[in-house]
Amino acid sequence: MSKINYFEFSDAWVFMALSNYELEWKKIELTNIIARGDMLNHAIFTLEELSNGFQKLQVKGLIKIKEDQIALSNLGLGIMKKVVDSKSGLFTMVDYALKRINTEKIYIENISGNLISSCEFLTENNLSKAYKIYSK
């Protein structure tokens, strides 16, 4: 019987694009997230990839979002450090992160729905503005 993974490649890609965030709350900078994502995967996030990734990462307790701020959880920071400190190259980092976040060992209880941000900052307009800034 094959294992069904909760996270997909795009979720790990979003997670690794958050590598400049830590435990302290910090303003979400979509331009920087787009740039890191492009660096890691030579592609630009879609609104759906970012939205799904943020939601799934929150539900499993790897990140925290409130309004327009984000922070990694202790669990998320620990995984991020292991991936960044690993011997994996830049272009294999997302694959390695995917294996790490889909490990059954890290699963915690799903967080209560009222603690999950709706990611209201993440709109097509905001993403478009961030992409325009990035592409200059």
MODELLER restraints for C-alpha pairs under 7 A, 6 or more apart:
rsr = mdl.restraints
at = mdl.atoms
rsr.add(forms.Gaussian(group=physical.xy_distance, feature=features.Distance(at['CA:5:A'], at['CA:102:A']), mean=6.02, stdev=0.5))
rsr.add(forms.Gaussian(group=physical.xy_distance, feature=features.Distance(at['CA:6:A'], at['CA:102:A']), mean=6.58, stdev=0.5))
rsr.add(forms.Gaussian(group=physical.xy_distance, feature=features.Distance(at['CA:7:A'], at['CA:102:A']), mean=6.15, stdev=0.5))
rsr.add(forms.Gaussian(group=physical.xy_distance, feature=features.Distance(at['CA:9:A'], at['CA:98:A']), mean=6.27, stdev=0.5))
rsr.add(forms.Gaussian(group=physical.xy_distance, feature=features.Distance(at['CA:10:A'], at['CA:49:A']), mean=6.09, stdev=0.5))
rsr.add(forms.Gaussian(group=physical.xy_distance, feature=features.Distance(at['CA:10:A'], at['CA:53:A']), mean=6.83, stdev=0.5))
rsr.add(forms.Gaussian(group=physical.xy_distance, feature=features.Distance(at['CA:11:A'], at['CA:53:A']), mean=4.36, stdev=0.5))
rsr.add(forms.Gaussian(group=physical.xy_distance, feature=features.Distance(at['CA:12:A'], at['CA:94:A']), mean=5.72, stdev=0.5))
rsr.add(forms.Gaussian(group=physical.xy_distance, feature=features.Distance(at['CA:12:A'], at['CA:97:A']), mean=5.82, stdev=0.5))
rsr.add(forms.Gaussian(group=physical.xy_distance, feature=features.Distance(at['CA:12:A'], at['CA:98:A']), mean=5.04, stdev=0.5))
rsr.add(forms.Gaussian(group=physical.xy_distance, feature=features.Distance(at['CA:13:A'], at['CA:37:A']), mean=6.63, stdev=0.5))
rsr.add(forms.Gaussian(group=physical.xy_distance, feature=features.Distance(at['CA:13:A'], at['CA:94:A']), mean=5.43, stdev=0.5))
rsr.add(forms.Gaussian(group=physical.xy_distance, feature=features.Distance(at['CA:14:A'], at['CA:37:A']), mean=6.97, stdev=0.5))
rsr.add(forms.Gaussian(group=physical.xy_distance, feature=features.Distance(at['CA:14:A'], at['CA:50:A']), mean=6.39, stdev=0.5))
rsr.add(forms.Gaussian(group=physical.xy_distance, feature=features.Distance(at['CA:14:A'], at['CA:53:A']), mean=5.87, stdev=0.5))
rsr.add(forms.Gaussian(group=physical.xy_distance, feature=features.Distance(at['CA:16:A'], at['CA:94:A']), mean=6.49, stdev=0.5))
rsr.add(forms.Gaussian(group=physical.xy_distance, feature=features.Distance(at['CA:17:A'], at['CA:33:A']), mean=5.35, stdev=0.5))
rsr.add(forms.Gaussian(group=physical.xy_distance, feature=features.Distance(at['CA:17:A'], at['CA:36:A']), mean=4.99, stdev=0.5))
rsr.add(forms.Gaussian(group=physical.xy_distance, feature=features.Distance(at['CA:17:A'], at['CA:37:A']), mean=5.11, stdev=0.5))
rsr.add(forms.Gaussian(group=physical.xy_distance, feature=features.Distance(at['CA:18:A'], at['CA:33:A']), mean=6.45, stdev=0.5))
rsr.add(forms.Gaussian(group=physical.xy_distance, feature=features.Distance(at['CA:19:A'], at['CA:80:A']), mean=6.77, stdev=0.5))
rsr.add(forms.Gaussian(group=physical.xy_distance, feature=features.Distance(at['CA:21:A'], at['CA:71:A']), mean=6.07, stdev=0.5))
rsr.add(forms.Gaussian(group=physical.xy_distance, feature=features.Distance(at['CA:21:A'], at['CA:72:A']), mean=6.42, stdev=0.5))
rsr.add(forms.Gaussian(group=physical.xy_distance, feature=features.Distance(at['CA:22:A'], at['CA:71:A']), mean=5.65, stdev=0.5))
rsr.add(forms.Gaussian(group=physical.xy_distance, feature=features.Distance(at['CA:22:A'], at['CA:72:A']), mean=5.16, stdev=0.5))
rsr.add(forms.Gaussian(group=physical.xy_distance, feature=features.Distance(at['CA:22:A'], at['CA:77:A']), mean=6.39, stdev=0.5))
rsr.add(forms.Gaussian(group=physical.xy_distance, feature=features.Distance(at['CA:23:A'], at['CA:71:A']), mean=5.14, stdev=0.5))
rsr.add(forms.Gaussian(group=physical.xy_distance, feature=features.Distance(at['CA:23:A'], at['CA:72:A']), mean=5.01, stdev=0.5))
rsr.add(forms.Gaussian(group=physical.xy_distance, feature=features.Distance(at['CA:23:A'], at['CA:73:A']), mean=5.98, stdev=0.5))
rsr.add(forms.Gaussian(group=physical.xy_distance, feature=features.Distance(at['CA:23:A'], at['CA:74:A']), mean=6.84, stdev=0.5))
rsr.add(forms.Gaussian(group=physical.xy_distance, feature=features.Distance(at['CA:24:A'], at['CA:71:A']), mean=5.65, stdev=0.5))
rsr.add(forms.Gaussian(group=physical.xy_distance, feature=features.Distance(at['CA:25:A'], at['CA:69:A']), mean=5.92, stdev=0.5))
rsr.add(forms.Gaussian(group=physical.xy_distance, feature=features.Distance(at['CA:25:A'], at['CA:70:A']), mean=5.39, stdev=0.5))
rsr.add(forms.Gaussian(group=physical.xy_distance, feature=features.Distance(at['CA:25:A'], at['CA:71:A']), mean=4.80, stdev=0.5))
rsr.add(forms.Gaussian(group=physical.xy_distance, feature=features.Distance(at['CA:26:A'], at['CA:69:A']), mean=5.20, stdev=0.5))
rsr.add(forms.Gaussian(group=physical.xy_distance, feature=features.Distance(at['CA:26:A'], at['CA:70:A']), mean=5.50, stdev=0.5))
rsr.add(forms.Gaussian(group=physical.xy_distance, feature=features.Distance(at['CA:26:A'], at['CA:71:A']), mean=6.41, stdev=0.5))
rsr.add(forms.Gaussian(group=physical.xy_distance, feature=features.Distance(at['CA:27:A'], at['CA:68:A']), mean=5.85, stdev=0.5))
rsr.add(forms.Gaussian(group=physical.xy_distance, feature=features.Distance(at['CA:27:A'], at['CA:69:A']), mean=4.30, stdev=0.5))
rsr.add(forms.Gaussian(group=physical.xy_distance, feature=features.Distance(at['CA:27:A'], at['CA:70:A']), mean=6.36, stdev=0.5))
rsr.add(forms.Gaussian(group=physical.xy_distance, feature=features.Distance(at['CA:28:A'], at['CA:68:A']), mean=5.66, stdev=0.5))
rsr.add(forms.Gaussian(group=physical.xy_distance, feature=features.Distance(at['CA:28:A'], at['CA:69:A']), mean=5.15, stdev=0.5))
rsr.add(forms.Gaussian(group=physical.xy_distance, feature=features.Distance(at['CA:28:A'], at['CA:70:A']), mean=5.99, stdev=0.5))
rsr.add(forms.Gaussian(group=physical.xy_distance, feature=features.Distance(at['CA:30:A'], at['CA:127:A']), mean=6.80, stdev=0.5))
rsr.add(forms.Gaussian(group=physical.xy_distance, feature=features.Distance(at['CA:30:A'], at['CA:130:A']), mean=5.76, stdev=0.5))
rsr.add(forms.Gaussian(group=physical.xy_distance, feature=features.Distance(at['CA:31:A'], at['CA:130:A']), mean=4.62, stdev=0.5))
rsr.add(forms.Gaussian(group=physical.xy_distance, feature=features.Distance(at['CA:31:A'], at['CA:131:A']), mean=6.31, stdev=0.5))
rsr.add(forms.Gaussian(group=physical.xy_distance, feature=features.Distance(at['CA:31:A'], at['CA:133:A']), mean=6.76, stdev=0.5))
rsr.add(forms.Gaussian(group=physical.xy_distance, feature=features.Distance(at['CA:31:A'], at['CA:134:A']), mean=5.69, stdev=0.5))
rsr.add(forms.Gaussian(group=physical.xy_distance, feature=features.Distance(at['CA:34:A'], at['CA:44:A']), mean=6.36, stdev=0.5))
rsr.add(forms.Gaussian(group=physical.xy_distance, feature=features.Distance(at['CA:34:A'], at['CA:45:A']), mean=6.61, stdev=0.5))
rsr.add(forms.Gaussian(group=physical.xy_distance, feature=features.Distance(at['CA:35:A'], at['CA:134:A']), mean=6.71, stdev=0.5))
rsr.add(forms.Gaussian(group=physical.xy_distance, feature=features.Distance(at['CA:37:A'], at['CA:43:A']), mean=6.96, stdev=0.5))
rsr.add(forms.Gaussian(group=physical.xy_distance, feature=features.Distance(at['CA:37:A'], at['CA:44:A']), mean=6.66, stdev=0.5))
rsr.add(forms.Gaussian(group=physical.xy_distance, feature=features.Distance(at['CA:38:A'], at['CA:44:A']), mean=5.62, stdev=0.5))
rsr.add(forms.Gaussian(group=physical.xy_distance, feature=features.Distance(at['CA:40:A'], at['CA:90:A']), mean=6.30, stdev=0.5))
rsr.add(forms.Gaussian(group=physical.xy_distance, feature=features.Distance(at['CA:40:A'], at['CA:91:A']), mean=5.82, stdev=0.5))
rsr.add(forms.Gaussian(group=physical.xy_distance, feature=features.Distance(at['CA:41:A'], at['CA:91:A']), mean=6.79, stdev=0.5))
rsr.add(forms.Gaussian(group=physical.xy_distance, feature=features.Distance(at['CA:47:A'], at['CA:124:A']), mean=6.47, stdev=0.5))
rsr.add(forms.Gaussian(group=physical.xy_distance, feature=features.Distance(at['CA:57:A'], at['CA:63:A']), mean=5.81, stdev=0.5))
rsr.add(forms.Gaussian(group=physical.xy_distance, feature=features.Distance(at['CA:58:A'], at['CA:64:A']), mean=5.85, stdev=0.5))
rsr.add(forms.Gaussian(group=physical.xy_distance, feature=features.Distance(at['CA:58:A'], at['CA:116:A']), mean=6.36, stdev=0.5))
rsr.add(forms.Gaussian(group=physical.xy_distance, feature=features.Distance(at['CA:59:A'], at['CA:110:A']), mean=5.53, stdev=0.5))
rsr.add(forms.Gaussian(group=physical.xy_distance, feature=features.Distance(at['CA:59:A'], at['CA:111:A']), mean=5.44, stdev=0.5))
rsr.add(forms.Gaussian(group=physical.xy_distance, feature=features.Distance(at['CA:59:A'], at['CA:116:A']), mean=6.83, stdev=0.5))
rsr.add(forms.Gaussian(group=physical.xy_distance, feature=features.Distance(at['CA:60:A'], at['CA:107:A']), mean=6.82, stdev=0.5))
rsr.add(forms.Gaussian(group=physical.xy_distance, feature=features.Distance(at['CA:60:A'], at['CA:108:A']), mean=6.48, stdev=0.5))
rsr.add(forms.Gaussian(group=physical.xy_distance, feature=features.Distance(at['CA:60:A'], at['CA:110:A']), mean=5.53, stdev=0.5))
rsr.add(forms.Gaussian(group=physical.xy_distance, feature=features.Distance(at['CA:60:A'], at['CA:111:A']), mean=6.72, stdev=0.5))
rsr.add(forms.Gaussian(group=physical.xy_distance, feature=features.Distance(at['CA:61:A'], at['CA:73:A']), mean=6.62, stdev=0.5))
rsr.add(forms.Gaussian(group=physical.xy_distance, feature=features.Distance(at['CA:61:A'], at['CA:111:A']), mean=6.68, stdev=0.5))
rsr.add(forms.Gaussian(group=physical.xy_distance, feature=features.Distance(at['CA:62:A'], at['CA:72:A']), mean=6.10, stdev=0.5))
rsr.add(forms.Gaussian(group=physical.xy_distance, feature=features.Distance(at['CA:62:A'], at['CA:73:A']), mean=5.31, stdev=0.5))
rsr.add(forms.Gaussian(group=physical.xy_distance, feature=features.Distance(at['CA:62:A'], at['CA:75:A']), mean=5.82, stdev=0.5))
rsr.add(forms.Gaussian(group=physical.xy_distance, feature=features.Distance(at['CA:62:A'], at['CA:76:A']), mean=4.10, stdev=0.5))
rsr.add(forms.Gaussian(group=physical.xy_distance, feature=features.Distance(at['CA:63:A'], at['CA:71:A']), mean=5.82, stdev=0.5))
rsr.add(forms.Gaussian(group=physical.xy_distance, feature=features.Distance(at['CA:63:A'], at['CA:72:A']), mean=4.31, stdev=0.5))
rsr.add(forms.Gaussian(group=physical.xy_distance, feature=features.Distance(at['CA:63:A'], at['CA:73:A']), mean=5.18, stdev=0.5))
rsr.add(forms.Gaussian(group=physical.xy_distance, feature=features.Distance(at['CA:63:A'], at['CA:76:A']), mean=6.18, stdev=0.5))
rsr.add(forms.Gaussian(group=physical.xy_distance, feature=features.Distance(at['CA:64:A'], at['CA:70:A']), mean=5.64, stdev=0.5))
rsr.add(forms.Gaussian(group=physical.xy_distance, feature=features.Distance(at['CA:64:A'], at['CA:71:A']), mean=5.26, stdev=0.5))
rsr.add(forms.Gaussian(group=physical.xy_distance, feature=features.Distance(at['CA:64:A'], at['CA:72:A']), mean=6.06, stdev=0.5))
rsr.add(forms.Gaussian(group=physical.xy_distance, feature=features.Distance(at['CA:64:A'], at['CA:73:A']), mean=6.50, stdev=0.5))
rsr.add(forms.Gaussian(group=physical.xy_distance, feature=features.Distance(at['CA:65:A'], at['CA:71:A']), mean=6.58, stdev=0.5))
rsr.add(forms.Gaussian(group=physical.xy_distance, feature=features.Distance(at['CA:65:A'], at['CA:117:A']), mean=5.73, stdev=0.5))
rsr.add(forms.Gaussian(group=physical.xy_distance, feature=features.Distance(at['CA:66:A'], at['CA:117:A']), mean=5.91, stdev=0.5))
rsr.add(forms.Gaussian(group=physical.xy_distance, feature=features.Distance(at['CA:67:A'], at['CA:119:A']), mean=6.99, stdev=0.5))
rsr.add(forms.Gaussian(group=physical.xy_distance, feature=features.Distance(at['CA:68:A'], at['CA:121:A']), mean=5.95, stdev=0.5))
rsr.add(forms.Gaussian(group=physical.xy_distance, feature=features.Distance(at['CA:79:A'], at['CA:100:A']), mean=6.99, stdev=0.5))
rsr.add(forms.Gaussian(group=physical.xy_distance, feature=features.Distance(at['CA:83:A'], at['CA:93:A']), mean=6.69, stdev=0.5))
rsr.add(forms.Gaussian(group=physical.xy_distance, feature=features.Distance(at['CA:83:A'], at['CA:96:A']), mean=6.73, stdev=0.5))
rsr.add(forms.Gaussian(group=physical.xy_distance, feature=features.Distance(at['CA:83:A'], at['CA:97:A']), mean=5.97, stdev=0.5))
